[in-house]
Every structure is written in structure tokens, then in C-alpha cells.
Amino acid sequence: MKPVLIFDLDGTLVDSKHDLTASVNHIRQKFDMSDLTEEEIASYIGSGALMLIRRVLGPKASEDNVQSALQLFLSYYRAHMLDRTTLYPGVRETLDALRDCKLAVLTNKPVHFSCSMLDGLGIYHYFTAVYGGNSFEQKKPDPVGIFQILSDTKGRREKTWMVGDSSVDVLTGRNAGVITCGVTYGYATASFQETPPDFTIDRFADLENLVRD
């Protein structure tokens, strides 16, 4: 039985912080708010687009403004999400080396954005399944996405890995009873201090040796 490897997207496979920063600050400018830094915005990534907009507008924003800003954000980001977004070093080569495994993506980014991004970066064909934040009624850390991928791949939990850059990914894996691996180069790696993964890797290329041990 080959391993099933499930990947988060932003901060794990792709470095998208430049385009997310530009898109978020475009929205903040529309609301006469000052720009945020890449580091601030990166810390807000991981729980889906709606939560991202709630965080960047702040607790005083009305629900109408949040919904309006969300639509503006999605429209702008759709047009600009590949302006500067790139794969992390070693991603393409490592996915190619792991083609004999079952590979999947589980992200809280909307699924049509995720598929377009993976396709635009030339790696969509590696994945048996891609699920996003609007694919199910619940987002990560709910394990529903992992359970669906296990069904899709006929995988076994003891040979399944959830690979990501945040406590959200670790909790998703734990909730599903699979192995967790954290990448130390991503956006929310500080969250590993309170929610440590089973394994960590400093480079994506280190994953191959880890899962084949």
C-alpha cells in the first residue's frame, strides 16, 4: 500500500504571500485603511478567505462591509493571484519523485482558486484530488477533507500524511488519525510550538526520504 500524501497549499507548496498582500492591501485602501505588512497578512492566512477578510478589516467591521470586501478581494485576487506567486524550492522535483504515491491537496483556499493556481504553476496533474475551503460544509481542522481523500484513494490512515505549515494542518491530521508533518519555512510555523507535528522538515525536498523510511 503506497503512502497517501495530503498537502496544504499556501505556505506549503506555494509562496503566495506577495499576491495575497497586494490583494489584501487593495481592499484596505478601498476602506481608507493603511497597508499591512507581508508578515502581518501571512499570520492571517490559513482559515479561508472569509476569515482572512474579517481579520484584516478588524473586529469593528460590519457584516455588510465584510461581505462586500470579500467579493472585492476574490475578484481582485482571481486576476492577480499568479502575478508573483511561485512554488517553493524543490516542490516540483519532489512531487515528481513521489509520483508513485497518492498525492492530494487539502486547503482552506476556495477550490476553484486552488485548481487554477496549481494549473498555472504546472503541478495540477500530480494530484489525485484537490479540495478547498468551500468543498465541504466544514473547513480544516475538521477532518472531513482527509476522510474524503482516503475514500478517493482507498488509502489507509496509518500510511497517510498531512503536510502543512500551521497548527490548523496539524490538528486536521490529528483529528483524522493520520501522520502529521510540518514545514518550517511557511507562514504560521510559530503555531507548531503549541501544536507540534509528528515530524518537521526544513526543505520540501526532505519529504521524500521521510515518507520512504
Backbone hydrogen bonds, N-H to C=O, Kabsch-Sander energy under -0.5 kcal/mol:
donor,donor_aa,acceptor,acceptor_aa,energy
4,V,159,K,-2.1
5,L,3,P,-0.5
5,L,102,K,-3.0
6,I,4,V,-0.6
6,I,161,W,-2.9
7,F,104,A,-2.7
8,D,163,V,-2.5
11,G,14,V,-2.7
12,T,9,L,-1.8
13,L,9,L,-2.0
14,V,9,L,-2.0
15,D,86,T,-3.1
16,S,14,V,-0.9
20,L,16,S,-2.3
21,T,17,K,-2.4
22,A,18,H,-2.2
23,S,19,D,-2.1
24,V,20,L,-2.7
25,N,21,T,-2.7
26,H,22,A,-1.6
27,I,23,S,-1.5
28,R,24,V,-2.4
29,Q,25,N,-2.2
30,K,26,H,-1.3
31,F,27,I,-1.1
32,D,29,Q,-1.7
33,M,28,R,-3.0
41,I,37,T,-2.3
42,A,38,E,-2.8
43,S,39,E,-1.5
44,Y,41,I,-1.5
45,I,41,I,-0.5
45,I,42,A,-1.1
47,S,44,Y,-0.5
52,L,48,G,-2.0
53,I,49,A,-2.4
54,R,50,L,-2.3
55,R,51,M,-2.3
56,V,52,L,-2.3
57,L,53,I,-2.0
58,G,54,R,-1.4
61,A,58,G,-1.5
66,V,62,S,-2.2
67,Q,63,E,-2.5
68,S,64,D,-2.3
69,A,65,N,-2.8
70,L,66,V,-2.3
71,Q,67,Q,-1.8
72,L,68,S,-2.0
73,F,69,A,-2.9
74,L,70,L,-2.7
75,S,71,Q,-2.0
76,Y,72,L,-2.5
77,Y,73,F,-3.3
78,R,74,L,-2.1
79,A,75,S,-1.1
80,H,76,Y,-1.1
81,M,77,Y,-1.6
83,D,80,H,-1.6
86,T,15,D,-1.4
88,Y,13,L,-2.2
91,V,88,Y,-1.9
94,T,90,G,-2.2
95,L,91,V,-2.7
96,D,92,R,-2.1
97,A,93,E,-1.8
98,L,94,T,-1.5
99,R,96,D,-1.2
101,C,98,L,-2.2
102,K,3,P,-2.3
103,L,101,C,-0.6
104,A,5,L,-2.4
105,V,129,A,-2.1
106,L,7,F,-2.7
107,T,131,Y,-2.3
114,S,110,P,-2.2
115,C,111,V,-2.7
116,S,112,H,-1.9
117,M,113,F,-2.5
118,L,114,S,-2.7
119,D,115,C,-2.4
120,G,116,S,-2.7
121,L,117,M,-1.9
122,G,119,D,-1.4
123,I,118,L,-2.6
124,Y,118,L,-1.1
126,Y,123,I,-1.7
127,F,124,Y,-1.7
128,T,103,L,-3.1
129,A,103,L,-0.8
131,Y,105,V,-2.6
133,G,109,K,-1.7
135,S,132,G,-1.7
142,D,139,K,-2.3
145,G,142,D,-0.6
147,F,143,P,-2.4
148,Q,144,V,-2.1
149,I,145,G,-2.2
150,L,146,I,-2.7
151,S,147,F,-1.8
152,D,148,Q,-2.7
153,T,149,I,-2.5
154,K,150,L,-1.1
155,G,150,L,-1.3
159,K,156,R,-1.7
160,T,157,R,-1.7
161,W,4,V,-2.9
162,M,179,I,-2.8
163,V,6,I,-3.2
163,V,161,W,-0.6
164,G,162,M,-0.5
164,G,181,C,-2.2
170,V,166,S,-1.8
171,L,167,S,-3.1
172,T,168,V,-1.9
173,G,169,D,-2.3
174,R,170,V,-2.7
175,N,171,L,-2.9
176,A,172,T,-1.2
177,G,173,G,-0.8
177,G,174,R,-1.0
178,V,173,G,-2.4
179,I,157,R,-0.5
179,I,160,T,-2.4
181,C,162,M,-2.6
182,G,199,F,-2.8
183,V,164,G,-2.3
184,T,201,I,-2.5
186,G,183,V,-0.8
188,A,165,D,-0.6
191,S,188,A,-1.6
192,F,189,T,-1.8
193,Q,190,A,-1.6
194,E,191,S,-0.6
195,T,191,S,-1.6
199,F,180,T,-1.5
201,I,182,G,-2.4
206,D,203,R,-1.6
207,L,204,F,-2.0
208,E,205,A,-0.7
210,L,206,D,-1.5
211,V,207,L,-2.6
212,R,208,E,-1.4
213,D,209,N,-0.8
213,D,210,L,-0.7
